[in-house]
């Protein structure tokens, strides 16, 4: 039987993912420092309402409320022995919503970083990390997830360990990294590094989420497309941008992205090469509904240039621009060599 994730990718030109989880729960009463994963058991009706809002907005793929669901993150809330309970519940609630919504919606089991520092710099041994990731991934599969979605990573090493853990399930695997420092992750991973990592791991899809904002995410997708290894098949790319830039207003964080900007971002990310497009921090169902309308009404077009991205979505950091310029130069030299050979 074909997995639903692969089935919808085979049928559709693109998939629309969801928006922010934390932002939604803060609006429902989650307090800073609380673990949203505990809501899967304590307030399942609120979690279901969050999922349903993105179903109603038009999302084809929704992430489970399990980003901090490894035993290392749950230990901060004295819940390290509840990994299976909380992750099964996260996926089961969404599975029920998806199965009763009248259309096919993918349940993506979210797995975030452990928050620990890997040995030898830190105390987390690789085998312990793999065990923790496997524990969470197996629970998400048990709860009804269609795909394991490893997200907001910054180091290649932690991605590899998370993938090894997730491979203990029978599900497809996606990973995304956060490009937030001049076109690179916090640990210095660039677009070329990521494409090599994807090629080496052989997972179903990869991409970027969170980071600085929509312009940086589209630039990252452009740079990934330009750095696909010559011997590799084109990967399925994921774009999940924050809703603008965070601003501190009246003691609370607000994101300044409008539905109109996020709609334009969605179209540009798709045209840049992303097959799965969604939002991250600050992205509400209102934003996602605008993205749905834009993607459905705008025919696919040519990939935007970095200059177009900056004009329409905002500034792109110099590192991302330099990567794009470097790839343009490489392509130009390659074209010149081909012309000379003729």
N, C-alpha and C positions, 0 to 999 in steps of 0.2 A: 504494500500500500504506500502511495506517494505521500511523503510528509507535507503538511499543509503549507509550510513556509516555502518549500521548493515548488509546490504546485502553483501557488499564487505568483511566484517569480516567473514561472514558465508561461503563465497566462497573461500577465500584465506588464506594460512597459515600465511602470514604476509602482512602488508601494508608499503610501503615506503612513508614517509612524505617528506616535503621540507627542505630547508635550511634557511639561514639568510635573514631577510627582511631589517633591517637597513643597513647591509653591502652592500647589493645590491643597495639601494638607495643612499648611500654615493658615490658609484661608478658612479651614474647617476647625481650627483650634489647636493644632499641634504647637507645642511650645519649643523654643530654641533649646537644643540639647537633648530633647526627647528622641527616642528611637521610633521612627515611623513603622518599622517592621512589627512592633508590638501591637499596632492597630489591627493587624491581620487577624488577631484573636480577640483583642479588647473591643474593637469597633469595626467589625467586618462590614457593617452597613455603610459606613463612611468610605471604606476602601472600594466597595462595590459601586458607590455613587461616583467616585473619582474615575473608575474604569468606564462606567456607563457614559460619563460626560464626553470622553474621547471617542467612544463608539458613535455617539450622536453627532459629534463633530466631523465624522467621516474617516477616522483612522482605520487603516488596514492591519496595523500591527501595534500592539500595546505592551509596554513593559510592566512586569510584575513589581509590586511594592516590596522589593527584596535587595535593593542596592547594597545595604549594609548587613547582609544576611550571613556573612561568614562568622565562625565562632570568635574570631579575633575582634571584629567590630561589635558583635553582640556582647562580648565580655565587658565592654564599657558600661553596659546596662545590666550586668549580672545575669545575662540570658544566654551565655555560651552553651548551655546544655539544651537549648530549645531550638537549635538550628533546623532540625527536621520539621518540627511542629510549625514554626513560623514560615518557613519557605514553602512547605506543602500548602499551608493556608493561603499564602500570597498567590500561588498559581491556581489553586482550586477556586478561589473567589472569581478570578478573572476568567477561568475556564467556563464557569457557570454563566457569567455575563456574556461571553463570546458565543456560547452555544445557544443562547436564547435571544439573540439580537436580530435574527432573521437574515443574516448574511455571514460570510466567512471572515473571521477576524483571527489573526495570529496571536497566540500567547507567547510572549518572549520573556524567558526567565532571566531577570536582571542580576548580574553579579558584578560588584564593584571591587575596588582594591581592598586589601586586608588592613591597610593603614600601618602595617609593620614594615620595618626595614630589613631587607634580606641579608643574610650572612654573605660575606664575612664582615660587612660594615655594620650590620645589625645582628639581631638574635634569632630571626626567623629562618630556620633551615629549609632548603628547597623541598624536601620530602614532606615536611610538615605543612608547607603551603599547598602542595598538590593534594594532600589528604583533606585539608580544609575546603579547598575549591571543589573537590569531588563530593564531599559531604553535602555541600549546598546544591550543586548541580543535580545530584541524584534526587534530592528532595523536591527540587523544582520539576524534574521529570515526573516524579511520583504524583505531584499535584496537577499535572496535565499540561505542562509547557510544550510548545511545538519546536522551540529553538532555544539554545542557551546563548544569552546576550551578555558578553563580557564588556564592560564599558568604563570610560573615564580613566583609562590606564595611562601611565606616563613612562614606564620602563619596559623595555623589550623582555627583560628577564621575568617580570611578573606576568606579562601576557603569556609567555611560554608555559609558565607553571599553571596558570589558570586554564589554558587550553588542555594541558595534560590532565588536569583534574576533570574538566568537562568531557573529555574523550572517554571517560568511564560510563557515560550515558550513551544512548543510541541516537541522540539528537544532533541536528546541524549546529554549527558553532559560528558565532559572529564575534568579532572584537572591534572596539573603537578606542582611539586614544585622543587625549585632549591636547590640542596644539595651542599653547598660550604664551609662548616666549619667542617672538620673532620667527614664527613659522615652525617652531619646534616644541616638543613637549618639555615639561619641567626637567626631565632627565636627558634632554638633548637629542631626542629622536626626531628626525626630519622625514619628509614625505618619501624620499628614496629609501631610507632605512625601513620605513613601514612597508613599502611594497616588497622589499626583499624578505621581510619577516613574514608577510602573508604568503609569499611564494614558498618559503621554507616550511611553514606550518601546514599549508594546504587546507585551511578552513574555508567555510562557505562564503563569507563576506567579511569586509573590514571597512573602517572609515574613521570619522572623527565626530566627537561630540563635545559640548560645553565650550571651554576655551574663552576667547575674548568676545566674539560676536559673530554675526552672520557673514560679514565680509571676509573675516579670517577663515571661516569654515569653507566658503566657496573657493577661496584661494588655495586652501589645502587640497580640496578635491581636484582642482586644476593641476596642482603639482603632483598629486598621486597619479593622475592619468598620464602625465608626462614621464613618469618614472616606472612604469610597468616594465618588468624585465622582458627582454626580447623573446625569451623562450617560454614565457608564461601566457596563459590565456587571460583575457581581460577579466579582472575581478569584479564582483558585485560591490559597489562602493556605497557607503552610508554617510549621510550628512545630517547632523542633529545639532543645530546651532542654538545658542542662548538667544533670548528675545531682547536684543539690544544690549545696552550697557547698564550694569547695576548702579543705582543712585540711592543714597541714604537720605530718606525723607521722613521727618517726624519719628525718628527712632526705628524705622523699618526700611528694609531693602526693597526697592521697586526697580523693575527693568523698564527701560524707556522705549522698547520696540513696539511699534504699532501693528495692527493687523495688516495694514497696507504694506509695510516694510517686510513683514514676515512672508506675505504672499509673494512679493517680488523675489525675496531670497529663495523661496521654494522653487520657483521657476528657474532661477539662475543656477541653483545647485543641481537640479535635474539636467539642465542643458550642459553644465560643466562635466557631467558624467555620473552623478549619483543615481542609483536605482532605488534607493530607500531614502526618503527625505522626511525629517521631522523636526521637532524643536526640543530644546533642553530648558535650562533654568529660566523661569519667568514666562514660559510659553503656555498660555491658557487654552481651553477649548475654543474660545472665540478666535484666537490666533490660528489654531489648527483648522477651524472651519473656513477661514479666509484662504489658507493655504490649499485646502481641498478645492475650493471654487477656482482658484487661479490655475492650479495644475490641470484641472479638467477642462478649463476653457481656453488655455494657451497651448497651441500646438508646439511640439519640441522644435527648438531652433539651434543655431550654431553655439558653440561654447563661448561664453563671454570672455573678454580680455580682462586682465587685471585692472586696466584703466576704467573699463565699464563697471567692474565690481566696486571700485572706489567711488565712482560718480553716483552710483545708485544705492549702495549699501553702507558706505563709510570707509574710513582709512584702513589700509592693509599695512601691517608692520613691515619694516624694511627687510627683515629676514625672509618673509614669504615672498615679497616682491623680488628679492635677489634670486631666490630659488627659481621663480618663474622666468626671470631674465636669463639665468644660466641655462635653463632648459631650452629657451627659445634660441639661444646662441648655438647650443649643441645641435638642435634640429636644423638650423640654418647651415651649419658646417656639413652636416650629413647630406643635406639637399645639394650643396655645392659639390661634394664628392661624387654624388650620383650623377650630376650633370656632366662632370668631367669624364666619368667612366663612359658616358654615352658618346 
